[in-house]
Amino acid sequence: MKAALLLLMVAAIPAGAQADSQWVLEQSTLSYHMSHPMHEVDGVSHAAKGKGVCHDGQCDFLIAAPVRTFDSGDTNRDLHMLETTKGAQFPMVVVKTHFPASELNDSTLYADLEVQFAGQTARYQHVAFQRSGQGKDVRITGTMPATCSDFKIERPTFLTVPIKNEIPVKVEMTWRNAE
Amino acid sequence: MRRTTALLALSLFLPLGFSEIAGKVAAAQAPEATGSVSGAVTDASGTPVPHAVVVLKTAAGEGVATAESDAAGKFALTHLRPGEYDLTVSGAGFAEKKVHVIVTGTPGLLDVALSPQSQPPANPSAPSLSDLGFSSQQTQADPKLQALLQKRTEMLRMHQRLGLITTIPMVATLFTGGEAKVEREGEGTATPNTRKVNDTNLNLHTALGAVTGAMYGMTASYAIRAPRVPGSHKHGAIRFHEALAWVHGPGMLATGVLGIMAYKQESSGEHVHGIASAHGPVAVITTLAYGTSMIAVSWPIHVKFWEKKQ
């Protein structure tokens, strides 16, 4: 009798609610790459925070990092980057994504990204991320194909030669299922 | 040598932007009246829309300020320069709305009603920036810091350009140093006298040295007067660049003083002697330190920059 009651209760739970989950960003490395004929520079931040919520078969993830935490190995260059990207006026880089919860188990995850940076919002469609899981932790890696012009950033110059427009952002994240 | 030649060639074109940069610095320093835009974001029925992103842009599309609506749908954009802007409001599940606004010196109120988006609405429990636990100090805009950074960048840009231009008279002074002598009657014979025949080379060298000293002083002043950014700790190549200034700075002063002594001795018919004879070696060391400091601030140089990338 008790077993039958339990079965009824489980059956009454909506299918979507069973997939509800919350995710917390445990570790992350975000690095932008800047290219100039005389320079190849990577600016790295480990200060990103993130949260993901899956509800009713849909997932919403949010990742944010203070612009000031990106370190390229030289204070002068980082402060110039902060000025060029209006990092004091718009101190956070924020990435939002929304995708079906069913994709969470795929080895390659395709996400539409909305990136807020330097006072601009850019959208990137169908960006591929590699997923590998171990226990409650899921590791996500990929590259966002950002450009200076996407965010109306005036390209910095060195010896009057500007950097390349492409500033791809490499992402390495470890997410933990909080439920 | 080829690199030096390239730097000299590039620096010839740099003065073209001086007046423009000076104008920007002056604009950054001038105080201006500021206005604000605040209001509420709601849906079509008047229900507040939290976490809507409000972005203010110029007509050229340049971002000026951004805000996120709170739980009551309220937002505020402050410290705005008076003028005409485009205000864009976007919220999850709503179509983006664009409003043309005019900011004056007084606070402005603007309520924005969003229409539903045609595609399925986003998860109502989607996380927002406030859920991530960043401090308000990290997430709030700091227009004063932005103005400080802008002023710093403009001053260091002038420092960089003047520094490159200074290499022209500096190298020329170095090259003319060997011939900076007074030719006299009977020179090289057993009975020389002190009557000058030609002192053009000496005067040219002296004039180039004076120009170098003046330009070096201007270059240094821009670096010294550039504002410091609170909370930034120097690391990387900039430290080596600054350390070398303690070599070429005193070296430049010493070169000038020793040069004056050497000039007086040469002009009075004496051979350059004593401490003044160190003028040349000190000048060479100073120039080397100066050149190294320019390379240091450009480090790391991509060693294969001449290769074309795929």
Contacts between the chains, C-beta under 8 A, distances in Angstrom:
chain1	res1	chain2	res2	distance
A	35	B	309	7.9
A	36	B	302	7.2
A	37	B	302	7.2
A	37	B	305	4.6
A	38	B	298	7.1
A	38	B	301	5.3
A	38	B	302	5.3
A	38	B	305	4.6
A	39	B	298	7.8
A	39	B	300	7.2
A	39	B	301	7.0
A	39	B	302	5.3
A	39	B	305	7.9
A	40	B	302	5.0
A	49	B	132	4.1
A	49	B	133	6.2
A	49	B	134	6.5
A	50	B	132	6.9
A	51	B	127	4.0
A	51	B	131	5.4
A	51	B	132	6.1
A	52	B	127	7.0
A	53	B	123	6.1
A	53	B	125	5.2
A	53	B	126	6.1
A	53	B	127	5.7
A	54	B	123	8.0
A	55	B	123	5.0
A	55	B	124	8.0
A	55	B	125	5.5
A	56	B	123	7.1
A	58	B	120	7.9
A	58	B	122	7.4
A	58	B	123	5.2
A	59	B	123	7.5
A	60	B	92	7.9
A	60	B	122	6.0
A	60	B	123	4.6
A	60	B	125	7.8
A	60	B	126	3.6
A	60	B	127	6.5
A	61	B	127	7.5
A	62	B	126	7.2
A	62	B	127	4.3
A	62	B	128	6.9
A	62	B	129	7.1
A	62	B	131	7.4
A	62	B	132	7.0
A	64	B	129	5.8
A	64	B	132	5.6
A	64	B	134	6.9
A	66	B	134	7.1
A	66	B	138	4.9
A	66	B	139	7.9
A	72	B	236	7.9
A	73	B	235	7.5
A	73	B	236	4.9
A	73	B	237	8.0
A	74	B	235	7.2
A	74	B	236	3.1
A	74	B	237	5.2
A	74	B	238	5.7
A	75	B	232	5.8
A	75	B	233	7.0
A	75	B	234	4.6
A	75	B	235	5.5
A	75	B	236	5.9
A	75	B	238	5.5
A	76	B	156	7.6
A	76	B	234	7.9
A	76	B	236	7.2
A	76	B	237	7.7
A	76	B	238	4.1
A	76	B	241	7.9
A	76	B	297	7.1
A	77	B	236	7.3
A	78	B	232	7.9
A	79	B	149	6.5
A	79	B	152	6.9
A	79	B	153	7.9
A	79	B	229	5.7
A	79	B	232	6.2
A	80	B	153	5.9
A	80	B	156	7.8
A	82	B	149	5.9
A	83	B	146	7.5
A	83	B	149	3.8
A	83	B	150	5.8
A	83	B	152	7.1
A	83	B	153	4.6
A	84	B	153	7.7
A	86	B	63	6.8
A	86	B	146	6.2
A	87	B	146	7.9
A	87	B	149	7.8
A	88	B	141	7.1
A	88	B	142	4.6
A	88	B	143	7.4
A	88	B	145	3.8
A	88	B	146	3.9
A	88	B	148	7.9
A	88	B	149	5.9
A	89	B	63	8.0
A	89	B	65	7.0
A	89	B	141	5.0
A	89	B	142	7.3
A	89	B	143	6.1
A	89	B	146	4.5
A	90	B	63	6.8
A	90	B	66	5.9
A	90	B	141	6.7
A	91	B	138	6.3
A	91	B	139	6.2
A	91	B	140	7.1
A	91	B	141	6.6
A	91	B	142	7.1
A	92	B	129	6.8
A	92	B	134	7.3
A	92	B	138	7.3
A	92	B	139	5.6
A	94	B	129	6.2
A	96	B	126	7.8
A	98	B	122	5.5
A	98	B	123	7.4
A	98	B	126	7.6
A	116	B	53	6.7
A	116	B	66	7.3
A	118	B	63	6.4
A	119	B	55	6.6
A	119	B	57	7.5
A	119	B	62	7.6
A	119	B	63	2.2
A	119	B	64	6.8
A	119	B	65	7.3
A	119	B	66	5.7
A	120	B	55	7.7
A	120	B	63	5.2
A	121	B	53	7.0
A	121	B	55	6.8
A	121	B	90	7.3
A	152	B	61	6.1
A	152	B	62	5.9
A	152	B	63	6.9
A	158	B	298	7.0
A	159	B	7	7.6
A	159	B	10	5.8
A	160	B	10	6.0
A	160	B	13	7.2
A	160	B	14	7.6
